[in-house]
Amino acid sequence: MTPAAPPPLPSPYDRWFPGSPLDGTYGYDRDALLAVVPAAEPDGFAELWRSWYARAREVPSDVVVEAAGGARRSTHDVSVVIYTADGGLRLRAWVAVPVGARPRVGVVHSHGYGGRDAPTFERVPHDAAVIFPVARGLGALNAGVGAPDTSSRHVLHGIEAVETYAVGRSAVDLWHAGTALLDLLARQDGTLGNLPLYFVGTSFGGGIGALAVPWDDRFVGATLEVPTFGQHDLRLTMPCTGSGEAVRHHVADHPEAREVLAFHDASVAATHLRVPTRVECAAWDTHVPPPGQFAVANGVGRAAGANLELAIHTAGHAEYPGQSREQAAAFAATRAHIARTLPT
């Protein structure tokens, strides 16, 4: 018997992505996406993350500038630093310090599962000091350090236990990155060690940011772009072209891993946010299914004090007409959001 042809893609995606193996809407319209609820919170979720944060704050960063005099921009001087992260790993990051301006905020700027090849400044105000941490195991700065260097292997690394899962360890590493930035600034001027922090992260970075930010009172705001790791109950039913596919297949063979994922669900963590949070979700995305993204945004919407600012992009993890316009607006919106979250 000839297999039934897949249903046609919805407009305008049928014209934009005619060769797509999946419908990146997953059958959800805007109203359905806004109705997706966060996953159920497992017992001990908040206590576990708070304990991890308390433990992380006791670790000295021992940050040093490994390569000074890196690429200089018109607004920032860039260097490579190395600092102590979770489990004693020494991780590298780029740090950018404003040129001719006293920093008003420190930005921890994470990245997607492809790693990071260089700093990106589109969302960074001219008066922000920034650390661009590269997740354990990933390129360009930390390949082979503490985790595998491909997304399909990284997302499964340590999944045998809650304490060892690479997603959680990468979120914990963000706290260490913030400490490293503030310690470095404090050496220049002791008062800069008390700068407020703001988080920016996309995809993988958005997911681990949602996991990390709620427990760290140094952060005054966040932007989470197309965040992953949200609502595993749904994600595990949805084939995708991103790292979630490796997780889906793994859990099918190892159902006990579902208990580990429950403590690494970004939609659950989002309900604990207490700072203004901007979430950018995509209506179409075969890489990170939109229902998972919106579960994170809707979790923020439920969180007292988080003041959700939601932006809906036409598509995610894809090139499409109007993308540059949407991105430019999003970049400007993050810079404006940072300015609004800073103490007066």
N, C-alpha and C positions, 0 to 999 in steps of 0.2 A: 504494500500500500504506500502510495506517495505521501510523504509528510505534508500536513497542511501548511500553507504559506503563512508566515507571520502577519499579523494585522499591520495595516499601513501606519507609518509614523504620523503623529499629529503635525499640523502646520504650525509654524514655518519650518520645523525641523526636518520634515520630509524633503525639503529642497536643500537645506543646509548640510544635512548628514545622511545622504541617500544610501551610503554603504554601511551605516551603523549596525552592528550586530544586535543592539538592544534599543528599546525605547527609553531614552534617558529621562522621561517624565515618570516612568513606572506606573502610568495610569492615574497620576495625582494631578488635579488642577489646583489652582491657588487656594481655594477654600479648603480642600482636603489637606494640603500641606500645612496650612495654618491650624488645622485641627489635630495634627500628630502630637501625641502626648509623650513626655519623657518616659524612659524605662522606669520600672519599679526600683526603688532604692533598697539594696540589701542591708540587712542588719550590720551595723558597725562600719558602714561606708565612711561617714564623716569622721568618726573617731580614728579610723586607720589613716586617712589622709592628713589629719591634724598631727598625728604622731610622726608621720614621715616628715612633715614640715618642721616640727620641733627638732627632730634629729638633724635635719639638713642645716638648720641655723647654727648648730654647734660646730660645724665643720669649717675651719679656716680656709679661705679661698687660695691663699698663697699665690695670688695672681702675679705674673711677671709679664713684661712686654718681651715677646720673643723676636719680633721683627718690627722695629720702629721705622718711621719714615716711609710708610707704604704709600699707596695711591692718595694723592691730595686732591680734594675737590675744592670748588670755590667756597663751600660752606663748612667742610669738615676735613680734619686730618685723620687718616686711617692707619691703624697698626694691627698686628696680629698678637694676641695674648694667649697665654696658657694658664689654666686654673684647675683647682681640685673640684671634682664633681662627685656624684653619688658613687659609693663603693671605692673611693680613693682614686678613681680614674682622673688622669690629667687630660683635659679636653682643650682644644684650640677654638678660638673665635676671633672675629674681627671686632675691633672697637673703633668708633668714630667720635671724635671730640670736636665741638664747634670751633670754627676759626673766628677769632675776634669777637666772641660773644660768651658770656657766662651761661652755662647750661641751666635751664629751668626745670628740666625733666630728664629722667633716664628711661630709655626705651629698650625693652628686651624684644628683639625682632626675630622670630623663628621663621621656618621655611617649610616647603612641601616635602613629600617623600623622595623627591629627586635629589635632595641635599641642596647645597648652596655652593656656587662657584665664585661668588663675589658679593659684596654688600649691595643692597638696593635702597635707594633713598626717596622713592616716590611718595611714601607715606610719612616721611620724617621731617619735622619742623627744623628750621635752621638753628634753633637754640636748644636742640635736644642732643644729649650725649647718648650714644647707641651702642649696645652690644649685639652682634649678630652671631649667636651661638649656632654651631653646627652639631646636630644630634650625634650621639655616640654611634660609631660605626659608619657614618655616612660621609661622603665627599663634600667639598674638596679637602677639608682640614682634618677630619677624624676617621677616614676610611680605615677599617680594621681595628678600631679602638673600642672594645667593649661590646660590639654587636656586629652582625653581618652587614654588608654594604649594599644589598638589594632589598627593595621594599617587601617582596614576597617572603624573604627569609627573616628580615628585621622584624616584621609584624608578628612573627611566630616565635621569635627568640625569647626563651625563658617563660613561655606560656604555661609551663607545667605548674607554676605556683604564683600566687598573687604577689609575693615579695620579689620575684625575679623577672616578671614580665617586662620586656623592653619598652613597651608603651608607657607603663608607669615609671620606669626608671628614667625615661627621656623627659617625662613631665617633671620629675624631681630635679633633674639636671637644670631646668629653667630657673629654679630658685637659686641654685649655685651660680648660674650666669648672672642673675641680678646682683648677688653678693659680690661677685668679681668686679662688675662694673662700678658699684658704689665704693668698694675698697680702693680701686684704682683712682677714682675721682678724689677720694678723701686724702690721698697722698699729695694731690695738687693743692687742695684746700679742704681742711677738715670739715667745713660746713657742707661741702658737696656730698659727703657720705650720707646725708639725710635727705637727698633729693627724692621726690616721689617717683615711682616707677609706673610705666604704662606698657602694656603688652600688645604686640602685633604678631599674628600668626596666620598662615594660610594652609588649608587642607590638613596634612599631618600636624603642622604647627598650630593650626586652629584647634584641633582636637586635644593636643597635649596642653595647650594654653587653657582651654576650658577646664581641664583636670587640675591644673596647677594654680591658677589665679585665685580661686575662692578662698584659699587657706592662707594666703600671704598678704598681710595688711599693708605692705609697702606699695602695692599696686593701687592706683586710683582710677584706672580705667583699662579697657581692652577693646581691640578689634579682632574678631574671629572671622576669617574669610573662608567660605565653603568648608566648614569644619567637619572632620571625620570622627569616627569612634562614637557616634551618637545613635542610640536606640538599637542595641544589638538584636533585640527581639525581631525587629524588622530587617536589619542588615543581613542577618543570617538566612533570610528567605529570598534575598534579592541578588541574582547574579550581577556581577559588575566587571569592569575592566581594570579596577584598581586593586589595592592591597587587600581589600575586604574579601576578594575572591579566594585568596589563600586561606584566610580565616574561616570562611564558609566551608571549604572542603575539609579543613583540619577538624572543625567541630563536628562535622558529619562522622568522622572516623574516631574522634576523641570527645564525646559529649561532656566529659567531666571538665573540659576547658571552659565550658559556658560559665561556670562559677567564677573563674578567674576574670573573664570578660566583664562580669557584672560589677566588679570593683574598678573597672577602667572604662566606664560608660560616660562619655562627655555630656550626654543629656542629663544624667543624674547630677553630675558635678555642677552643671549650669544652674540648677535650682538653688545652689548655695552661694552664687555670686552676690556680692553686696556693693558693687561699684558699677557706674555707668558702662554699658557694654554694647558695642556696635557689632551686629552679626550680618554678614553678607552671605546670602544663600542663593543657590542657582535653581531655576525652574527645570532645567534639563542638565543632567550630568550622569554619564555612564560610569565615571570613575568613582565618585562618591555619591551614591543614590540620594536624591534630594530629600526624601522623607527623613533620613538620618540627620541631614543638615538642619532641617526645620525642627526636628526634635530638640536640637541644641538651642536654637533660637527661642522655641516655645518654652524650654526650660528656663532660659533667661527671663522670659516674660512672666514667669511664675515667681521669680526670686525677688524678695523684698529689697528695694534699694538699688536693683541692678539697672533700672531705667533703660530698657531695651530700645535700641535704635536699629530697625531692621531695613536692610536694602535687599531687593530681589534682583539678581542678575538674570539675563535671558538664558545663559548657559554657563556651565563651569567645566574646567579642564578641556576646553575646546576653543577653536577659533571660529568666530561667527561675525556676521555683519553688525556693525555698531559696537563691537567689543571695545575698541579704543576709546570711544566716547564714554561708555559705562565705566571703564577702568579709570579714566581721568577723573570722573566725578567721584568715584570711590576713594581714590588717593586723596583728593581734596577734602572729602568728608572725614577721613581718618585724621588728617592734620587739624581740621577744625574741632573734631571730637577731643583730641588731646588737649587743645587749648581750653576747651570748656571744662575739662575734668580737673585742671590744675587748681590747687588752692590759691585763693586771691590774697 
